């Protein structure tokens, strides 16, 4: 199976820091509190937390924080985390971000899960103030739109939208000129035809994931995504792929596994597509 190159690129810095011998990983708050200034990495996932632990604000040198799969609803003042570059809050129950979130000026990687967004436009305005934010993952079944303020996240290179109900991207989405990798997975309302125009205006988009979206047909306008190198369409309802796919001259990898495509068509695809394109059928 093709490894997702850019996902590893964006995670490399985080994991390389964790691997440095002079950085100790803490998984227990009591141990961490013995020397708060020494704490740079804290992993506190799946602890049943209902609130953001207030003690974490004592770790002024904290760089890497995982609080995934808890039940956190609100966040405290984030002003003490100026050195934080990695923050995982996925699997929680957030509804909004505090204004102080804009003080996370070193933040590069951010993972969020929403219960019910209360001020989504305002949250993205806050995120737009993060000068280094290059990787963003947002999930939540109650997310039905992306606000226009998303166009202000200029540094963004990697965006993952999971389990949402977004049908159409705002026109401002086309302002993400640095975006290289886009995931819109498990979104059964996403209309590919309606979004081709916006996606085609992203000059650096080379990797697109539309997996588990219930897509039954690939529009001929897919050829407008001229810079695509990796296209993932697994777990949809496709019965065929259009001939125009062969016009994607930069395409290197196509995943059409777990669809409804008859096996007799696979031989035709092998003949039609250039040998430089690797195709995953199963």
Secondary structure, DSSP 8 states (H G I E B T S, - for coil): ----HHHHHHHHHHHHHHT-TT--EE--HHHHGGGGGG--EEE--SS--SS--GGGGG-TT--EEE--SS--------TT-TT--EEEEEEEEE----GGGGG-TT--EEEEEESS-SSHHHHHHHHTT-TT--EEEEE-TT-----GGGGG-TT--EEEEES----S--GGGGG-TT--EEEEES-TT--HHHHHHHHTT-TT--EEE--SS------GGGGG-TT--EEE--SS--S---GGGGG-TT--EEE--SS---THHHHHHHHHS-TTSEEE--
